[in-house]
Amino acid sequence: MRIALDIMGGDFAPGEIIKGLKLALSDFPDVQKFLLVGDSEQVADVLIEHDLSVSDPRLEIIHASQVVGMDDASSVAVRRKKNSSIAVAAKLISEEKADAVVSAGHTGAAVASMIVTNRMLPGIDRPGIAGVFPAPDGPFIMLDVGANVDSKPMHLAQYGILGEAYSKVVLRVKNPKIGLLSIGTEDKKGNDLTREAYQIMAKLPINFVGNVEGNDLFGNQVDVVVCDGFVGNTVLKSCEGLAKAISKILKSSLKKSAVRRAGALLSKNAFKELKELTDHEEYGGAPLLGTKGICIIAHGSSSSKAIRNAIRVAREMVKNQINEKISDKISGIDWTATGNKA
């Protein structure tokens, strides 16, 4: 197994990426090769700085002279910066030199590079990013959370298939329940996009349970929530902001009296469990599903822990052949029976 790392992508690159790599080298001995994509001199210096050897047989530095900045347009990665670290990393998959890519850099650039360089899986029109969300009885996934903001009904239907495969492979759910995010549970509720998508998804060979409303997202009613990228990204960012706000409010409230401080001390383990449950770094990164080749998009502020876990997710997807499972499922669907065609 060979995993390419975008060493230059992320707010704390290259240091945190290399630190995450160091953890992965120890934890995942079955990854035979890590391809480190970035400025070769800088990568070598940071490896030495973190007590890693440039001559380690499991490490190979792949030079990339450019970096896609967070302010760059997504198209820059495939037009003006063809030698950027993410573009070079994506190309390694098309050249069959890597099985997966992990990047904490520019999300749009990662999506564009994977689409242009590797194309889509047969039967999939647009890729989707799957975000993992915590819930009381186990996590659920939502897609798309940012890859495609102008979805069509068929795209949402395909996300249901992509989400089912990921839920089975990574979250180990035997028969994932698939829900369509809308403003009401009835099939006539929502906008034109969701109403049309509902009719297609109801005829697919998946465990589609209908519409799910926003207030039921965290009630473990479904394992996969399907929506367009605009809505999904808004939900994701809103949840991140709410979690931070609640944490600040709770900390402030617990400090207001000696009794509360004592109670907080007694509940220390419970707060620790809650933090772990809601820590996005535990999930590593969000997979870009639907493209040929595997790409894990980590948060821009990822620490070494998050990078290590993003590598873990990439490894699990490669080992369990998720793209092969998606292709098998898609090829067996009679799209004409849904009133549409792929």
TINURO-949063 format. One record per residue (C-alpha): residue in three letters; x, z, y. Coordinates in steps of 0.1 Angstrom, whole numbers, plus 5000, padded with zeros to 4 digits. Last residue first. Layout:
N
NODE   resn      x      z      y
NODE    ALA      X      Z      Y
...
END
This chain:
342
NODE   resn      x      z      y
NODE    ALA   4732   4848   5080
NODE    LYS   4697   4835   5076
NODE    ASN   4664   4850   5087
NODE    GLY   4629   4856   5073
NODE    THR   4642   4884   5052
NODE    ALA   4637   4864   5020
NODE    THR   4659   4837   5035
NODE    TRP   4687   4861   5036
NODE    ASP   4689   4863   4998
NODE    ILE   4716   4890   4995
NODE    GLY   4741   4889   4967
NODE    SER   4770   4876   4988
NODE    ILE   4766   4904   5013
NODE    LYS   4769   4931   4987
NODE    ASP   4800   4916   4970
NODE    SER   4816   4911   5004
NODE    ILE   4810   4947   5014
NODE    LYS   4825   4960   4982
NODE    GLU   4856   4937   4986
NODE    ASN   4860   4950   5021
NODE    ILE   4858   4986   5009
NODE    GLN   4885   4983   4983
NODE    ASN   4886   5020   4974
NODE    LYS   4923   5023   4978
NODE    VAL   4923   5003   5011
NODE    MET   4895   5023   5026
NODE    GLU   4910   5056   5015
NODE    ARG   4944   5047   5030
NODE    ALA   4929   5037   5063
NODE    VAL   4910   5070   5064
NODE    ARG   4942   5090   5057
NODE    ILE   4961   5070   5083
NODE    ALA   4935   5080   5108
NODE    ASN   4939   5116   5096
NODE    ARG   4976   5116   5104
NODE    ILE   4969   5100   5137
NODE    ALA   4944   5127   5145
NODE    LYS   4969   5155   5136
NODE    SER   4996   5139   5156
NODE    SER   4973   5140   5187
NODE    SER   4949   5114   5197
NODE    SER   4941   5110   5234
NODE    GLY   4932   5073   5230
NODE    HIS   4909   5081   5201
NODE    ALA   4918   5063   5169
NODE    ILE   4908   5028   5159
NODE    ILE   4912   5022   5122
NODE    CYS   4916   4985   5112
NODE    ILE   4912   4971   5077
NODE    GLY   4916   4934   5068
NODE    LYS   4891   4907   5071
NODE    THR   4867   4919   5098
NODE    GLY   4833   4936   5092
NODE    LEU   4840   4972   5099
NODE    LEU   4863   4986   5126
NODE    PRO   4870   5021   5114
NODE    ALA   4867   5051   5137
NODE    GLY   4896   5075   5138
NODE    GLY   4910   5107   5124
NODE    TYR   4879   5125   5112
NODE    GLU   4895   5159   5117
NODE    GLU   4906   5148   5152
NODE    HIS   4870   5146   5162
NODE    ASP   4868   5184   5161
NODE    THR   4831   5194   5157
NODE    LEU   4833   5209   5123
NODE    GLU   4867   5224   5129
NODE    LYS   4855   5241   5161
NODE    LEU   4825   5254   5144
NODE    GLU   4846   5269   5116
NODE    LYS   4869   5286   5141
NODE    PHE   4838   5300   5160
NODE    ALA   4826   5315   5127
NODE    ASN   4860   5329   5120
NODE    LYS   4862   5346   5154
NODE    SER   4827   5361   5152
NODE    LEU   4840   5397   5153
NODE    LEU   4862   5388   5183
NODE    ALA   4833   5372   5200
NODE    GLY   4812   5403   5195
NODE    ALA   4839   5424   5210
NODE    ARG   4841   5401   5240
NODE    ARG   4803   5403   5243
NODE    VAL   4803   5441   5243
NODE    ALA   4832   5442   5269
NODE    SER   4811   5420   5293
NODE    LYS   4811   5386   5310
NODE    LYS   4838   5370   5288
NODE    LEU   4814   5357   5262
NODE    SER   4794   5337   5288
NODE    SER   4825   5319   5301
NODE    LYS   4836   5309   5267
NODE    LEU   4801   5297   5258
NODE    ILE   4797   5276   5290
NODE    LYS   4831   5260   5285
NODE    SER   4823   5251   5248
NODE    ILE   4789   5239   5257
NODE    ALA   4804   5216   5283
NODE    LYS   4830   5202   5260
NODE    ALA   4804   5195   5233
NODE    LEU   4781   5178   5258
NODE    GLY   4809   5155   5270
NODE    GLU   4817   5144   5235
NODE    CYS   4780   5139   5227
NODE    SER   4775   5118   5258
NODE    LYS   4805   5097   5250
NODE    LEU   4792   5089   5215
NODE    VAL   4756   5084   5226
NODE    THR   4767   5059   5253
NODE    ASN   4790   5042   5228
NODE    GLY   4761   5038   5204
NODE    VAL   4737   5024   5230
NODE    PHE   4761   4998   5242
NODE    GLY   4773   4990   5207
NODE    ASP   4739   4982   5193
NODE    CYS   4723   5007   5169
NODE    VAL   4724   5017   5132
NODE    VAL   4724   5054   5121
NODE    VAL   4739   5060   5086
NODE    ASP   4734   5092   5065
NODE    VAL   4698   5099   5076
NODE    GLN   4675   5129   5080
NODE    ASN   4705   5151   5084
NODE    GLY   4690   5168   5114
NODE    PHE   4717   5158   5139
NODE    LEU   4701   5124   5148
NODE    ASP   4666   5138   5149
NODE    ASN   4664   5142   5187
NODE    GLY   4676   5107   5192
NODE    GLU   4648   5091   5171
NODE    VAL   4651   5076   5137
NODE    ASN   4634   5043   5127
NODE    GLY   4630   5033   5091
NODE    VAL   4642   5048   5058
NODE    PHE   4664   5019   5047
NODE    ASN   4680   5026   5013
NODE    ILE   4696   4991   5011
NODE    PRO   4687   4959   4993
NODE    LEU   4674   4943   5025
NODE    LYS   4637   4937   5032
NODE    ALA   4632   4966   5056
NODE    MET   4664   4957   5074
NODE    ILE   4649   4924   5085
NODE    GLN   4617   4938   5099
NODE    TYR   4635   4967   5116
NODE    ALA   4659   4943   5133
NODE    GLU   4630   4925   5149
NODE    ARG   4615   4957   5163
NODE    THR   4650   4970   5173
NODE    LEU   4659   4940   5194
NODE    ASP   4625   4934   5209
NODE    ASN   4624   4970   5222
NODE    GLY   4614   5002   5205
NODE    LYS   4582   5012   5186
NODE    LYS   4563   4988   5163
NODE    ASP   4580   5002   5132
NODE    GLU   4568   5037   5139
NODE    THR   4595   5064   5142
NODE    GLY   4598   5062   5180
NODE    ILE   4624   5056   5206
NODE    SER   4648   5038   5183
NODE    LEU   4679   5043   5162
NODE    LEU   4676   5024   5129
NODE    GLY   4681   5046   5098
NODE    ILE   4700   5041   5066
NODE    LYS   4699   5067   5038
NODE    PRO   4731   5066   5018
NODE    ASN   4728   5065   4980
NODE    LYS   4758   5081   4965
NODE    VAL   4774   5096   4996
NODE    ARG   4811   5100   4992
NODE    LEU   4819   5101   5029
NODE    VAL   4847   5075   5026
NODE    VAL   4835   5050   5001
NODE    LYS   4798   5055   5000
NODE    SER   4793   5061   5037
NODE    TYR   4816   5031   5045
NODE    ALA   4796   5008   5022
NODE    GLU   4762   5019   5036
NODE    GLY   4775   5015   5072
NODE    LEU   4786   4979   5066
NODE    ILE   4752   4970   5050
NODE    GLY   4733   4986   5078
NODE    TYR   4756   4970   5103
NODE    GLN   4745   4937   5089
NODE    ALA   4709   4944   5099
NODE    LEU   4721   4954   5134
NODE    HIS   4739   4920   5137
NODE    MET   4708   4901   5125
NODE    PRO   4687   4917   5152
NODE    LYS   4712   4905   5179
NODE    SER   4738   4927   5195
NODE    ASP   4751   4924   5230
NODE    VAL   4774   4955   5233
NODE    ASN   4795   4946   5202
NODE    ALA   4826   4968   5194
NODE    GLY   4814   5000   5210
NODE    VAL   4797   5026   5188
NODE    ASP   4781   5002   5163
NODE    LEU   4775   5020   5142
NODE    MET   4767   5057   5136
NODE    ILE   4780   5078   5108
NODE    PHE   4767   5111   5093
NODE    PRO   4785   5143   5087
NODE    GLY   4774   5171   5064
NODE    ASP   4746   5196   5061
NODE    PRO   4747   5210   5097
NODE    ALA   4758   5177   5114
NODE    PRO   4791   5163   5126
NODE    PHE   4793   5127   5138
NODE    VAL   4815   5099   5124
NODE    GLY   4818   5067   5145
NODE    ALA   4816   5033   5128
NODE    ILE   4829   5004   5150
NODE    GLY   4810   4972   5143
NODE    PRO   4821   4937   5136
NODE    ARG   4800   4906   5144
NODE    ASP   4787   4877   5123
NODE    ILE   4792   4891   5087
NODE    GLY   4784   4867   5059
NODE    PRO   4820   4860   5049
NODE    LEU   4842   4887   5063
NODE    MET   4852   4880   5099
NODE    ARG   4883   4865   5113
NODE    ASN   4919   4878   5108
NODE    THR   4937   4868   5140
NODE    VAL   4909   4862   5164
NODE    ILE   4886   4890   5151
NODE    MET   4914   4916   5146
NODE    SER   4930   4909   5179
NODE    ALA   4897   4911   5198
NODE    VAL   4887   4944   5182
NODE    ALA   4921   4960   5188
NODE    ALA   4922   4947   5224
NODE    GLY   4887   4961   5230
NODE    THR   4898   4995   5217
NODE    HIS   4930   4997   5238
NODE    GLY   4954   5020   5220
NODE    ALA   4951   5046   5193
NODE    SER   4959   5021   5166
NODE    VAL   4960   5021   5128
NODE    VAL   4963   4987   5109
NODE    ALA   4956   4981   5072
NODE    ASP   4968   4961   5042
NODE    ALA   5000   4949   5058
NODE    LYS   5024   4919   5050
NODE    GLU   4996   4896   5040
NODE    GLU   5003   4873   5070
NODE    SER   4967   4878   5082
NODE    ILE   4973   4916   5079
NODE    LEU   5007   4914   5098
NODE    LYS   4988   4895   5126
NODE    ALA   4968   4926   5135
NODE    ALA   5001   4946   5140
NODE    VAL   5015   4918   5162
NODE    ALA   4983   4918   5184
NODE    ILE   4983   4956   5186
NODE    SER   5020   4958   5196
NODE    SER   5017   4931   5222
NODE    ASN   5034   4898   5214
NODE    LYS   5004   4876   5221
NODE    LYS   5000   4892   5255
NODE    ARG   4986   4865   5277
NODE    ARG   4958   4853   5254
NODE    VAL   4951   4875   5224
NODE    ALA   4957   4909   5238
NODE    VAL   4947   4899   5273
NODE    SER   4912   4891   5261
NODE    SER   4903   4928   5261
NODE    ALA   4910   4931   5298
NODE    ASP   4939   4953   5308
NODE    ASP   4933   4987   5323
NODE    MET   4942   5006   5291
NODE    GLY   4974   4987   5290
NODE    VAL   4982   4962   5262
NODE    VAL   5019   4966   5253
NODE    GLN   5045   4938   5250
NODE    SER   5079   4932   5233
NODE    ALA   5067   4938   5197
NODE    HIS   5095   4944   5172
NODE    ILE   5085   4954   5136
NODE    ILE   5103   4985   5125
NODE    GLU   5102   4992   5087
NODE    LEU   5098   5026   5072
NODE    ARG   5093   5035   5035
NODE    PRO   5130   5027   5027
NODE    ASP   5142   5052   5053
NODE    SER   5170   5035   5072
NODE    VAL   5155   5044   5107
NODE    SER   5157   5080   5096
NODE    LEU   5132   5106   5108
NODE    ASP   5143   5138   5126
NODE    HIS   5118   5135   5154
NODE    GLU   5142   5123   5180
NODE    ILE   5156   5099   5155
NODE    LEU   5122   5083   5151
NODE    VAL   5118   5083   5189
NODE    ASP   5150   5064   5194
NODE    ALA   5142   5038   5167
NODE    VAL   5108   5032   5182
NODE    GLN   5122   5028   5217
NODE    GLU   5148   5003   5205
NODE    SER   5123   4983   5184
NODE    ASP   5096   4980   5211
NODE    GLY   5065   4984   5190
NODE    VAL   5051   4980   5155
NODE    LEU   5061   5005   5129
NODE    LEU   5053   4991   5094
NODE    PHE   5047   5020   5071
NODE    LYS   5055   5012   5035
NODE    GLN   5048   5026   5000
NODE    VAL   5017   5046   5009
NODE    ASP   5013   5065   4977
NODE    PRO   5034   5094   4991
NODE    PHE   5005   5104   5014
NODE    ASP   5010   5139   5027
NODE    SER   5048   5139   5035
NODE    LEU   5049   5105   5051
NODE    ALA   5016   5111   5067
NODE    LEU   5029   5142   5086
NODE    LYS   5059   5122   5099
NODE    LEU   5036   5094   5109
NODE    GLY   5015   5118   5130
NODE    LYS   5047   5129   5148
NODE    ILE   5056   5092   5153
NODE    ILE   5022   5085   5168
NODE    GLU   5024   5117   5190
NODE    GLY   5057   5105   5205
NODE    PRO   5050   5068   5210
NODE    ALA   5025   5072   5225
NODE    PHE   5007   5100   5241
NODE    ASP   4978   5082   5258
NODE    GLY   4975   5057   5230
NODE    GLY   4990   5025   5216
NODE    MET   5028   5019   5215
NODE    ILE   5034   5028   5179
NODE    ASP   5006   5005   5166
NODE    LEU   5010   5015   5130
NODE    ALA   5009   4990   5101
NODE    ILE   5000   5004   5067
NODE    ARG   5013   4990   5034
NODE    MET   5000   5000   5000
END
